[in-house]
Amino acid sequence: MRHSVSTWEEAIKIASRPLLKRNSITQHYIEAMIQRCHSDPYIVIGPKTAIPHAAPDEGVNELSMSLLRLRKGVTFATDYSIQLVIVIAALDKDRHLRALMQLMKLARNDHDRQQMINAKSVYEIHEIIKKYAADP
């Protein structure tokens, strides 16, 4: 949870730190996500929500996700203000698609998404995410 960041690239780097620290992803994966966003900015999956990701062979060591919640949104692709940055790192396309489907359900739920944005603790965010963790 953070108040703000200067750029969407910084948001991706900060959101990725816990995964990098646990060795779930490599530095190359972070760079690949940023590069992919420059060439294909369609990581925005719902209002105020983006899911940066890259291919499994670009530095994923284990299935993992990380979330950065920003109080003040960061501008992405000049059209969007993003407050939830959810990094997906999947080992294969099947797991990637399953995670994407779960996140899309969350992103489309106005109530839960807004609760995450307004949450006062990591626990509150975790409780909301748990509702979407079951297989779609």
LINVEN-V315802 format. One record per pair of residues at least 24 apart in sequence whose C-alpha atoms are under 7 Angstrom apart, sorted by sequence separation. I is the first residue (numbers start at 1). J is the second residue. D is the distance in Angstrom with one decimal. If there is no record, write none. Layout:
BEGIN
i->I j->J d->D
i->I j->J d->D
END
This chain:
BEGIN
i->64 j->88 d->6.4
i->65 j->89 d->6.1
i->9 j->34 d->6.3
i->29 j->54 d->6.6
i->64 j->89 d->5.2
i->32 j->58 d->6.8
i->63 j->89 d->5.6
i->64 j->90 d->6.6
i->106 j->132 d->6.8
i->63 j->90 d->4.6
i->62 j->90 d->6.8
i->63 j->91 d->5.8
i->29 j->58 d->5.3
i->60 j->89 d->5.9
i->62 j->91 d->6.2
i->28 j->58 d->6.5
i->29 j->59 d->4.6
i->60 j->90 d->6.6
i->102 j->132 d->5.7
i->28 j->59 d->5.8
i->29 j->60 d->6.8
i->60 j->91 d->6.2
i->102 j->133 d->6.9
i->50 j->82 d->6.6
i->26 j->59 d->5.0
i->48 j->81 d->5.8
i->49 j->82 d->5.5
i->56 j->89 d->6.9
i->25 j->59 d->5.5
i->26 j->60 d->6.6
i->48 j->82 d->4.2
i->49 j->83 d->6.3
i->50 j->84 d->6.3
i->51 j->85 d->5.9
i->52 j->86 d->6.7
i->53 j->87 d->6.0
i->56 j->90 d->5.9
i->83 j->117 d->6.8
i->102 j->136 d->6.4
i->25 j->60 d->4.6
i->48 j->83 d->5.2
i->49 j->84 d->4.8
i->50 j->85 d->5.1
i->51 j->86 d->4.8
i->52 j->87 d->5.3
i->53 j->88 d->5.4
i->56 j->91 d->5.1
i->101 j->136 d->7.0
i->24 j->60 d->6.3
i->25 j->61 d->5.3
i->41 j->77 d->6.5
i->48 j->84 d->6.2
i->49 j->85 d->6.1
i->50 j->86 d->6.3
i->51 j->87 d->5.5
i->52 j->88 d->6.7
i->53 j->89 d->6.5
i->56 j->92 d->6.0
i->24 j->61 d->4.9
i->51 j->88 d->6.7
i->23 j->61 d->6.9
i->24 j->62 d->5.0
i->24 j->64 d->6.6
i->71 j->117 d->6.9
i->19 j->66 d->6.8
i->18 j->66 d->7.0
i->69 j->117 d->6.5
i->16 j->66 d->6.5
i->15 j->66 d->6.1
i->15 j->67 d->5.8
i->15 j->68 d->5.0
i->49 j->107 d->6.4
i->45 j->104 d->6.3
i->47 j->107 d->6.9
i->46 j->107 d->5.1
i->45 j->107 d->6.6
i->46 j->108 d->6.0
i->4 j->70 d->5.5
i->8 j->74 d->6.1
i->1 j->68 d->5.8
i->2 j->69 d->6.2
i->3 j->70 d->5.2
i->4 j->71 d->6.2
i->7 j->74 d->6.3
i->8 j->75 d->6.6
i->1 j->69 d->4.8
i->2 j->70 d->5.0
i->3 j->71 d->4.6
i->4 j->72 d->5.2
i->6 j->74 d->7.0
i->8 j->76 d->6.0
i->1 j->70 d->6.1
i->2 j->71 d->6.4
i->3 j->72 d->5.8
i->4 j->73 d->6.7
i->5 j->74 d->6.5
i->15 j->85 d->6.7
i->16 j->87 d->6.5
i->15 j->87 d->6.6
END
